[in-house]
Every structure is written in C-alpha cells, then in structure tokens.
Amino acid sequence: MRYTFRPMKKNPRGRRRESSEETRERILEAARARFGRYGYRKTTMAEIAGDLGMSAANLYRYFSSKEEIMSGCMACHLEERAALLRGAVGACPGDWSSRFETFVVTLVQHTRALFQQMPTINELITELTATRADLAYRKIRHERALIAELLEAGREAGEFHFDDLDRTAAAVQSALVKFSTPLFVPVCSDEEHELAARQTARLLVRALTCSDRVQGVSRER
C-alpha cells in the first residue's frame, strides 16, 4: 500500500491548528487571570469562554465545570511552585543549611508575588477550604512532599539529623505556614516577612543539625 503524506491542516487564518492540550492550557491561563481579578464565586464559565473568544458550549468540551477548571489551575500552580523552589535550591552553592534557608525565602517571595498577581487569592483560599477540601489537602500534601525531599537530601549529605522523615516534614511545614499562605501577606511588609522567614529557617536549621535534640523530639508519642 502506498502512503501519501499530507500537510497539516490549518485554520482559516493560516495558523497551525491548536491541539486539545494547548486549548486546555489556554483555558486554564484565562481562568487563573479571571479568578485572580474577580474571584472564584463571581466568575462564570461563560465569562471564561468570552475571554477566549469561544462559546460556553465549546468550553464545556474541555472542562465539565468551573470546579474542574479550578482543579486544573491548582495543579498548574503546584507544578510551577515546585519548579521554582527546586530551581532556587539547586542554584544555591552552599551547604544544605544554606539551601534550606533559600527554600524558605523563595517560598515567602513566591507567596507575596502570588498575592500581588491575584488580589482575590485569600477569598479563593477560603472558598476552596469550605467547598473543595480535597484541593486544599492536595496543596498541603504537595508542599509537604517538597519539604521532605529537601530534608532527605540534607540527611543523606550528613548535615540534617532526624529519625522520622514524615513527622519531621510535617513539623517543618507547620512552622512555615506564615510564609506559604497569602493570608499573612497583608499584615507584613516585604522586609518584615522575609526577615521572619530567614529567622525561622535558621532556627529550624539549628534543630535539624542538632542530632540529639531532633531525634529526641521525633521519637515522642
């Protein structure tokens, strides 16, 4: 059988046809922008579709509901934040104590930037906590996994000392809530927030590098 290769079809404007994945990405970008400006409750599927120049019916071909779009936005946000944090830690030339501090400072800087980009982020967090606890827990689990990854690397390098990785990561995560949640951004200046992040990071590092004390705490029941 003879096969004939045909050029990819183009849309009327002469551009390559957009793939379904690319369309989904555009939808999520538009939704994030609208959620950030107007809030989750005030945003409708029709408005998101209008921002993209498509019909609401076409939008429903890609996402069945606003909740599904929000879930996709959350996944994108977590991936972007993880890449940012891993990149900052990887670019830090110091020991794991320095990298830990870099992680915490980058975390608070990202949180503050997110608040600036999405003025309604705190309303969105409140809404998610009340109506989509699964998404809130996804964020918590994802963040804890990043912290555990950092702690384990420090332990393998012989710098951090603790017995139980999961419990230690959970404790560190609790100590960093002020720097990972936009709810605290309005009550601190940039300088105050970053200074507090550095001080907290250094305090945690002192505990992580003191084997007797950290192991004693991790064995408590």
N, C-alpha and C positions, 0 to 999 in steps of 0.2 A: 504494500500500500504506500502511496506517495503522500507525504505530508506537506502542506503549504503553510508557511509561517506568515501570519498577517500582523500588520502593525496594530498596536494597542489603540482602541477606540478613544476618541477624545470628545469632550463635551463641546457644546456649540461655541464656546469661547476659545477653543483650541487648546485647552489645558488637559493634562492627564486626568483621567477620572479618579476621583478620590476613593480610597479603599474604605471599607466599613470601619476598620480600626482607626483610620485617620479622622473619619467623621465623628466617631465616638470621642476621640481626643479633643476635637474642636468643641463638641457639646460640653464636655467637662470644663474646658477653659472658660467658655461663655458662662456656664453655671457658677463657677467659682467667682467670676467677676461680679455677677449679679447678686449672689449670696453675700459677698463681701460688702457691696454697696447698699443693698436694700434689705438684707436679712433673709433668713430662710422662710419664715412664715409669709412674708409679703411677696415672695417670688412664685410665679406660676409657670407651668410647663409652656403655656402659650407665649409668655414673655421671653423665656429662654429660646424658644423656636424663632421668635421675631428677631432677636438679636443676631441670629444666624442666617436670617433670610430664608427660613424654611417653614413649612406648615407644622402645626402641632401634631397632625396625623403622621407626618414623616418622622418627627422626633420620637414618637411612640414606637417606631420600628426599631429604635436603638436602645431605648430605655422605657421600661414599663411604667415607671412612676418617678416622682420627684425624690422619693426615698432612695430609689436605686441610683439615681444620679448623685445624691449626696454620698452614698456608699462609695461610688467611684471616685468622687472628689477626695474623700478621706484616704483612699488607697494611694492616690497620686501624691497627696500631701505627705503621707508617711514615707513613701519611697524617696521623695525629694529631700526630706529632712534627714533620712538615713544617709543618703549620698553626701549631703553637706557635712554631716558630723564625721562620717568616716574619712572624707577628704581632708577635713581640718586636722584630725588626729594623725592621719598618715603623713601630712605635710609637716608635722611638728618634729623637729630634730632631736628633742630632748629625751629624757627617760620617761617611764610610764607615769610618774608623778606629774611631770610637766604636761604629758598628753592628757591626763585626766583633767587637769585644770583647763586645758584648751577645749576639751569636750564640753565642760560646764559653761565656759564663757561663750563658746559658739552657740550653745543651746539657748542661753538667755538673749543673745543677739538675734538669733532667728525668731525667738518668741516676740521680741519687740518689733522686729521688721514685719512679722505677720500681722500684728496689731495695727501697724501703720497702713499696711496694704488692705486690710479688711476691718474697717471700723466697727462692723457689727459682729466681730468674731465672738465676743463674750455672749451675745444673745444666741448665737449659733451653738455655742458650747452648752448653754443652759437648755436649749431646745433638744439637743441630742441626748443630753443626760436624762431628760424627762421622757423622751419618746423613743429613742433608739439607744438603749443602754448597751446593745451589742457593739455599736460603733465606738462608744466611749471605752468599753473594755478592750476593743481591738487596739485602740491608741495606747492604752496602758500596757498591754502585753508587748506591743511592738517596741515601745520605749524601754521596757524592762529588758527585752532581749538585746537591745543595743548596749545597755549598761553592762549586762552580763558578759557580752562579747569583749568589752573594754577591760572589765575586771579579770576575766580569764587570761587575756593577753598579758596583763600585768603580773598575774600569778605565775604564768609559765616563764616569764622573764626573771622570776625570783624576787620581784620587788613588792608585790602585794601578798598578804598572808591572811587567809581565812579558810574555814572548813566547808561551809555550805554556800555554794555559788548562788543558788536561787534566793535563799534568805538574805544574803548579803546584797544582792542586786535589788531586792525589794526594799531593804532598808535605805540604800543609797537613793533609790527612786523617790522615796518618801521625803528625804532630805532635800531633794531638788525640785519639789513641786512648785516652789515660788519662782523658779526660773524656766519652767517648762509650760506654764499655764498663763495665758494672756490676761486672766482675771487680775493679776497683780501689777500689770504694766501701768495702769493709770495712777497708781499710788507711789510710784518711784520714778525718779529721773533716770536717764540713761546711765549717768555716772554712778548713782547710788545702787542701781540694780546690778551693774557689772561688778562694782566693788563687793557687794554682798555675795555675788556668785564666786568671785575669787576667794574670798574669806571662807566660804562654805567648802569650796573644793579643797583648800589647803587643810582645813580641819578634818575632812574625810580622809585625805591622803595620810595624815598623821595616824589615824586609826588603822587604815589599811596596811601601813608599813610597820605597824607595831604588832608583831605576831601574837604575843601572849594575850593582849587585850582583845583583839578581834576574834581570835579563836575562842576565848572565854565567852564572849557575847554570843557567837554563833552556836555554841553548844547549849545555850539556855533553852529551857522548855516553857 
